[in-house]
Amino acid sequence: MSDPHNWEDASNPDALAPTAEDWARLAELREAFLAAEGAKTTESYWRSRRDFELYDATFAERIGWKWDAVLRELALRGRMPRGRSVVDWGCGTGVASRRFLAASGGAEKIYLVDRSKQAAWFARDTLVAASPKLQVTLHAPAAAEPIDVLLASHVLGELDPSTRAEFLALALRASAVLLVEPGTHAVSRVLGAVREELLEHFDVLAPCTHSLSCGALAPGREGDWCHFFARPPAEAFTSAFWRRFSDELGIDLRALPYSFLALRRKGERLEARGARVLGRPRLLKGRALLEVCDASGLATRTLFERDAKKLFKRLDRSGELLLADVRCDGERIVEFTPLVEG
Ligand SMILES: C[S@@+](CC[C@H](N)C(=O)[O-])C[C@H]1O[C@@H](n2cnc3c(N)ncnc32)[C@H](O)[C@@H]1O
């Protein structure tokens, strides 16, 4: 087994060397996460430190790729929240804080909150190994303590109404909130509901280009959901470890759907401009259907190849950040001017 106090070691898939039992345990954990969705059970699924090592190198790493996509978007849009005190709520092994601290330039203090104290211990060990000066607290901040950035990932779908209310109360104390969740219809809509509940006090940094009601939650749009696809790093396709992961667990590594929400407490004016394309463009012969979301709502629009040849070629790339000034003539996109190159 790898050295539990060595973060480099714990996050290195080669040092992990999973056995057949480990792969079986990962499959079991995956089932447990699915069962926890919709708060169908509130029992902790973590059993041992080995669970954390296995999770951190696999499922958490994939969640880390989603965080990378979100943090990249925030950086490209010039909207990265920063602060001295950060809360990672439902921290698990701490992947959200690790990714956020690396992308945002760090923090002084971090609160790791998890109903499993063993998870919070593991997260603390990995964080302190990477940032020895970080002050780590293993519970939520007291009422008088400021929260600059509240992070949470892959946990909202597990909350029953009372824990969700507890979470929202904490969010209301934060200056910024970053949430990253699976890109499923159900969880994305939970995130949409959280957005609606917090809108009175917050502006939306991303993915939306406005802070009005969510277009995907509008009447008649019940089949839609706000989600995106992250681009996994090259090693996901080249390493023996990830090939084995994909074979053992039947997971297609190319598809990394996620939903997310980045909020900032109302204050300084935030420019509302442009539209964000959701999901993946549907490529047809000579044209593509795009789910275009902006302040006027969510609408399916058609981009003809002949109108935008260069852009059209990029549309099948997973992880493409499609944020643009979009002008339409009826349903047809006549101008698509990217606001960021990503
Ligand atoms: C699927 S894991 C995700 C962990 C981590 N955020 C990540 O993205 O890898 C969900 C975590 O939330 C924790 N959790 C679930 N319900 C919770 C609650 N009511 N309060 C605090 N933590 C909770 C679980 O113990 C688990 O560690």
The ligand as an SDF file (V2000), in Angstrom:
LIG
                    3D

 27 29  0  0  0  0  0  0  0  0999 V2000
  -19.2600   11.9530   -3.9090 C   0  0  0  0  0  0  0  0  0  0  0  0
  -18.3650   12.6040   -2.5860 S   0  0  0  0  0  0  0  0  0  0  0  0
  -17.6210   14.0440   -3.3400 C   0  0  0  0  0  0  0  0  0  0  0  0
  -16.4280   14.4840   -2.5650 C   0  0  0  0  0  0  0  0  0  0  0  0
  -15.6950   15.6970   -3.1100 C   0  0  0  0  0  0  0  0  0  0  0  0
  -16.4560   16.9110   -2.9690 N   0  0  0  0  0  0  0  0  0  0  0  0
  -15.3080   15.4840   -4.5530 C   0  0  0  0  0  0  0  0  0  0  0  0
  -15.7550   16.2660   -5.4230 O   0  0  0  0  0  0  0  0  0  0  0  0
  -14.5600   14.5490   -4.8270 O   0  0  0  0  0  0  0  0  0  0  0  0
  -19.5710   13.3880   -1.5360 C   0  0  0  0  0  0  0  0  0  0  0  0
  -18.9940   13.7500   -0.1580 C   0  0  0  0  0  0  0  0  0  0  0  0
  -19.9720   14.5100    0.5540 O   0  0  0  0  0  0  0  0  0  0  0  0
  -20.0450   14.0570    1.8720 C   0  0  0  0  0  0  0  0  0  0  0  0
  -21.3780   14.3590    2.3640 N   0  0  0  0  0  0  0  0  0  0  0  0
  -22.5620   13.8130    1.9980 C   0  0  0  0  0  0  0  0  0  0  0  0
  -23.5770   14.3710    2.7000 N   0  0  0  0  0  0  0  0  0  0  0  0
  -23.0210   15.2950    3.5150 C   0  0  0  0  0  0  0  0  0  0  0  0
  -23.5470   16.1730    4.4840 C   0  0  0  0  0  0  0  0  0  0  0  0
  -24.8440   16.2030    4.7460 N   0  0  0  0  0  0  0  0  0  0  0  0
  -22.6960   16.9750    5.1660 N   0  0  0  0  0  0  0  0  0  0  0  0
  -21.3680   16.9380    4.8970 C   0  0  0  0  0  0  0  0  0  0  0  0
  -20.8080   16.0990    4.0060 N   0  0  0  0  0  0  0  0  0  0  0  0
  -21.6240   15.2900    3.3140 C   0  0  0  0  0  0  0  0  0  0  0  0
  -19.7410   12.5570    1.7730 C   0  0  0  0  0  0  0  0  0  0  0  0
  -19.2690   12.0190    3.0060 O   0  0  0  0  0  0  0  0  0  0  0  0
  -18.6570   12.5390    0.7050 C   0  0  0  0  0  0  0  0  0  0  0  0
  -17.3810   12.6550    1.2340 O   0  0  0  0  0  0  0  0  0  0  0  0
  1  2  1  0
  2  3  1  0
  2 10  1  0
  3  4  1  0
  4  5  1  0
  5  6  1  0
  5  7  1  0
  7  8  2  0
  7  9  1  0
 10 11  1  0
 11 12  1  0
 11 26  1  0
 12 13  1  0
 13 14  1  0
 13 24  1  0
 14 15  1  0
 14 23  1  0
 15 16  2  0
 16 17  1  0
 17 18  1  0
 17 23  2  0
 18 19  1  0
 18 20  2  0
 20 21  1  0
 21 22  2  0
 22 23  1  0
 24 25  1  0
 24 26  1  0
 26 27  1  0
M  CHG  2   2   1   9  -1
M  END
$$$$
